[in-house]
Amino acid sequence: MEENILDLVKKGSQFILDGDFEKALSYFEQAIIITPNDPNLLNKKGVALRGLGRYDEALECFNKSLQLDPRDLDSS
């Protein structure tokens, strides 16, 4: 059964707090499959990527988040 998006985000966010960026990234990517143009999800994915040292990919996520919502105050 497919997990709902709120559960995916909650789990991914907890992994960010725990410092497990690889697992966090996995959950955020699953959520983005469900809702591909959500600026908050893209921002969270960017945070996970930044935590993994994948800075170019993180920057792409942050920029796309801002393109979708220029007033996205959470965008890193």
N, CA, C and O atoms as a DFTB+ gen file, in Angstrom:
304 C
 N C O
     1  1       0.845      -1.193       0.000
     2  2       0.000       0.000       0.000
     3  2       0.886       1.251       0.000
     4  3       1.854       1.343       0.755
     5  1       0.546       2.177      -0.833
     6  2       1.328       3.407      -0.975
     7  2       1.158       4.285       0.270
     8  3       0.043       4.516       0.739
     9  1       2.274       4.760       0.784
    10  2       2.225       5.652       1.939
    11  2       1.694       7.008       1.495
    12  3       1.936       7.445       0.370
    13  1       0.973       7.661       2.387
    14  2       0.491       8.978       1.995
    15  2       1.603      10.008       2.161
    16  3       2.582       9.794       2.877
    17  1       1.422      11.099       1.492
    18  2       2.477      12.103       1.396
    19  2       2.866      12.672       2.755
    20  3       4.041      12.948       2.994
    21  1       1.895      12.851       3.648
    22  2       2.213      13.403       4.961
    23  2       3.115      12.471       5.760
    24  3       4.014      12.924       6.468
    25  1       2.871      11.163       5.642
    26  2       3.733      10.193       6.323
    27  2       5.143      10.225       5.749
    28  3       6.124      10.166       6.490
    29  1       5.240      10.318       4.437
    30  2       6.562      10.369       3.799
    31  2       7.349      11.590       4.260
    32  3       8.533      11.491       4.580
    33  1       6.686      12.735       4.292
    34  2       7.351      13.977       4.705
    35  2       7.741      13.905       6.181
    36  3       8.831      14.332       6.561
    37  1       6.854      13.367       7.003
    38  2       7.139      13.251       8.430
    39  2       8.366      12.361       8.664
    40  3       9.256      12.713       9.439
    41  1       8.406      11.216       7.995
    42  2       9.537      10.306       8.156
    43  2      10.824      10.935       7.624
    44  3      11.870      10.860       8.268
    45  1      10.741      11.554       6.447
    46  2      11.913      12.201       5.876
    47  2      12.442      13.307       6.775
    48  3      13.652      13.449       6.949
    49  1      11.541      14.084       7.341
    50  2      11.939      15.177       8.230
    51  2      12.620      14.646       9.485
    52  3      13.583      15.238       9.972
    53  1      12.122      13.534      10.003
    54  2      12.748      12.937      11.184
    55  2      14.161      12.450      10.863
    56  3      15.077      12.601      11.670
    57  1      14.325      11.866       9.679
    58  2      15.661      11.419       9.290
    59  2      16.618      12.596       9.129
    60  3      17.806      12.470       9.426
    61  1      16.115      13.743       8.661
    62  2      16.944      14.952       8.589
    63  2      17.428      15.310       9.991
    64  3      18.611      15.576      10.206
    65  1      16.493      15.312      10.938
    66  2      16.855      15.646      12.318
    67  2      17.862      14.657      12.892
    68  3      18.729      15.027      13.684
    69  1      17.738      13.398      12.484
    70  2      18.649      12.350      12.966
    71  2      19.995      12.363      12.232
    72  3      20.926      11.657      12.619
    73  1      20.085      13.164      11.180
    74  2      21.319      13.237      10.409
    75  2      21.481      12.126       9.381
    76  3      22.567      11.941       8.831
    77  1      20.405      11.384       9.118
    78  2      20.449      10.313       8.118
    79  2      19.890      10.862       6.806
    80  3      18.733      10.627       6.456
    81  1      20.737      11.596       6.097
    82  2      20.291      12.317       4.911
    83  2      19.943      11.387       3.750
    84  3      19.093      11.718       2.924
    85  1      20.589      10.238       3.683
    86  2      20.297       9.279       2.612
    87  2      18.855       8.763       2.729
    88  3      18.122       8.725       1.741
    89  1      18.460       8.370       3.938
    90  2      17.084       7.895       4.143
    91  2      16.088       9.037       3.951
    92  3      15.021       8.844       3.368
    93  1      16.437      10.223       4.441
    94  2      15.559      11.383       4.264
    95  2      15.317      11.642       2.787
    96  3      14.183      11.868       2.364
    97  1      16.385      11.608       2.009
    98  2      16.276      11.842       0.569
    99  2      15.325      10.840      -0.067
   100  3      14.512      11.206      -0.916
   101  1      15.422       9.586       0.336
   102  2      14.552       8.551      -0.215
   103  2      13.076       8.874       0.022
   104  3      12.255       8.741      -0.885
   105  1      12.747       9.293       1.226
   106  2      11.347       9.621       1.533
   107  2      10.875      10.853       0.774
   108  3       9.749      10.879       0.277
   109  1      11.724      11.876       0.677
   110  2      11.326      13.082      -0.052
   111  2      11.166      12.794      -1.544
   112  3      10.279      13.351      -2.190
   113  1      12.014      11.932      -2.092
   114  2      11.874      11.582      -3.506
   115  2      10.577      10.828      -3.757
   116  3       9.939      11.028      -4.791
   117  1      10.177       9.962      -2.826
   118  2       8.899       9.254      -2.964
   119  2       7.742      10.250      -2.923
   120  3       6.789      10.125      -3.693
   121  1       7.819      11.229      -2.037
   122  2       6.766      12.242      -1.935
   123  2       6.695      13.089      -3.199
   124  3       5.607      13.458      -3.642
   125  1       7.853      13.398      -3.783
   126  2       7.891      14.218      -5.000
   127  2       7.285      13.469      -6.183
   128  3       6.739      14.097      -7.090
   129  1       7.369      12.159      -6.191
   130  2       6.710      11.383      -7.247
   131  2       5.206      11.625      -7.199
   132  3       4.551      11.703      -8.238
   133  1       4.665      11.741      -5.999
   134  2       3.222      11.959      -5.815
   135  2       2.852      13.402      -6.135
   136  3       1.837      13.659      -6.783
   137  1       3.677      14.343      -5.680
   138  2       3.418      15.778      -5.863
   139  2       4.686      16.447      -6.380
   140  3       5.443      17.031      -5.605
   141  1       4.919      16.362      -7.697
   142  2       6.206      16.798      -8.252
   143  2       6.488      18.298      -8.198
   144  3       7.653      18.693      -8.242
   145  1       5.485      19.127      -8.105
   146  2       5.717      20.574      -8.149
   147  2       5.415      21.252      -6.822
   148  3       4.933      22.384      -6.798
   149  1       5.691      20.575      -5.730
   150  2       5.492      21.146      -4.402
   151  2       6.801      21.805      -3.960
   152  3       7.794      21.111      -3.740
   153  1       6.817      23.138      -3.827
   154  2       8.065      23.814      -3.479
   155  2       8.625      23.385      -2.126
   156  3       9.842      23.359      -1.942
   157  1       7.757      23.050      -1.183
   158  2       8.239      22.616       0.132
   159  2       8.969      21.281       0.042
   160  3       9.992      21.086       0.698
   161  1       8.451      20.370      -0.764
   162  2       9.107      19.069      -0.933
   163  2      10.453      19.232      -1.630
   164  3      11.436      18.590      -1.261
   165  1      10.486      20.089      -2.631
   166  2      11.752      20.332      -3.325
   167  2      12.782      20.946      -2.383
   168  3      13.969      20.626      -2.451
   169  1      12.321      21.823      -1.512
   170  2      13.225      22.425      -0.540
   171  2      13.764      21.368       0.421
   172  3      14.958      21.350       0.720
   173  1      12.889      20.493       0.902
   174  2      13.315      19.432       1.819
   175  2      14.300      18.480       1.134
   176  3      15.279      18.046       1.741
   177  1      14.034      18.165      -0.123
   178  2      14.967      17.329      -0.867
   179  2      16.317      18.029      -0.976
   180  3      17.364      17.394      -0.851
   181  1      16.289      19.342      -1.209
   182  2      17.522      20.111      -1.284
   183  2      18.311      20.075       0.020
   184  3      19.540      19.994       0.006
   185  1      17.607      20.136       1.136
   186  2      18.270      20.066       2.441
   187  2      18.959      18.708       2.605
   188  3      20.092      18.635       3.080
   189  1      18.269      17.639       2.210
   190  2      18.867      16.297       2.301
   191  2      20.094      16.188       1.396
   192  3      21.126      15.650       1.798
   193  1      19.973      16.700       0.182
   194  2      21.103      16.652      -0.746
   195  2      22.287      17.462      -0.219
   196  3      23.439      17.043      -0.330
   197  1      21.990      18.610       0.346
   198  2      23.059      19.442       0.921
   199  2      23.756      18.687       2.056
   200  3      24.977      18.751       2.198
   201  1      22.968      17.975       2.859
   202  2      23.534      17.189       3.947
   203  2      24.448      16.078       3.456
   204  3      25.359      15.651       4.165
   205  1      24.197      15.614       2.239
   206  2      25.025      14.567       1.629
   207  2      26.217      15.141       0.872
   208  3      27.026      14.397       0.317
   209  1      26.319      16.468       0.852
   210  2      27.418      17.103       0.132
   211  2      27.184      17.183      -1.361
   212  3      28.115      17.453      -2.119
   213  1      25.953      16.954      -1.798
   214  2      25.615      17.009      -3.225
   215  2      25.075      18.411      -3.530
   216  3      23.889      18.597      -3.802
   217  1      25.979      19.380      -3.474
   218  2      25.595      20.788      -3.495
   219  2      24.963      21.246      -4.795
   220  3      24.017      22.034      -4.765
   221  1      25.448      20.783      -5.929
   222  2      24.865      21.204      -7.208
   223  2      23.411      20.747      -7.318
   224  3      22.544      21.506      -7.752
   225  1      23.156      19.506      -6.922
   226  2      21.783      18.994      -6.970
   227  2      20.900      19.722      -5.967
   228  3      19.736      20.005      -6.247
   229  1      21.457      20.026      -4.795
   230  2      20.698      20.770      -3.784
   231  2      20.307      22.139      -4.321
   232  3      19.168      22.577      -4.165
   233  1      21.262      22.808      -4.953
   234  2      20.997      24.128      -5.504
   235  2      19.889      24.072      -6.558
   236  3      19.041      24.962      -6.619
   237  1      19.900      23.033      -7.380
   238  2      18.836      22.862      -8.379
   239  2      17.468      22.759      -7.704
   240  3      16.496      23.360      -8.161
   241  1      17.402      22.000      -6.621
   242  2      16.131      21.858      -5.898
   243  2      15.687      23.189      -5.301
   244  3      14.517      23.559      -5.394
   245  1      16.631      23.909      -4.684
   246  2      16.282      25.195      -4.081
   247  2      15.816      26.178      -5.148
   248  3      14.841      26.900      -4.941
   249  1      16.499      26.214      -6.279
   250  2      16.118      27.127      -7.355
   251  2      14.747      26.782      -7.928
   252  3      13.941      27.672      -8.201
   253  1      14.485      25.489      -8.110
   254  2      13.176      25.090      -8.630
   255  2      12.075      25.438      -7.633
   256  3      10.986      25.862      -8.019
   257  1      12.370      25.253      -6.342
   258  2      11.413      25.613      -5.306
   259  2      11.060      27.092      -5.403
   260  3       9.891      27.467      -5.315
   261  1      12.078      27.929      -5.584
   262  2      11.844      29.370      -5.694
   263  2      11.145      29.746      -6.991
   264  3      10.376      30.707      -7.015
   265  1      11.396      29.010      -8.072
   266  2      10.688      29.277      -9.330
   267  2       9.200      28.982      -9.168
   268  3       8.357      29.712      -9.690
   269  1       8.884      27.924      -8.451
   270  2       7.482      27.547      -8.251
   271  2       6.772      28.496      -7.298
   272  3       5.588      28.791      -7.463
   273  1       7.510      28.973      -6.297
   274  2       6.927      29.881      -5.316
   275  2       7.994      30.878      -4.879
   276  3       8.727      30.627      -3.923
   277  1       8.083      32.016      -5.583
   278  2       9.115      33.005      -5.253
   279  2       9.027      33.533      -3.831
   280  3       9.990      34.101      -3.315
   281  1       7.889      33.351      -3.205
   282  2       7.721      33.811      -1.833
   283  2       7.921      32.680      -0.837
   284  3       7.548      32.807       0.330
   285  1       8.510      31.566      -1.290
   286  2       8.751      30.410      -0.433
   287  2       9.788      30.783       0.630
   288  3      10.991      30.757       0.372
   289  1       9.311      31.125       1.815
   290  2      10.189      31.593       2.876
   291  2      11.065      30.490       3.444
   292  3      12.069      30.778       4.097
   293  1      10.704      29.221       3.208
   294  2      11.481      28.103       3.737
   295  2      12.639      27.726       2.835
   296  3      13.507      26.950       3.234
   297  1      12.666      28.259       1.636
   298  2      13.724      27.860       0.715
   299  2      15.077      28.268       1.243
   300  3      15.294      29.417       1.626
   301  1      15.983      27.312       1.257
   302  2      17.312      27.584       1.829
   303  2      18.109      28.367       0.847
   304  3      19.261      28.708       1.118
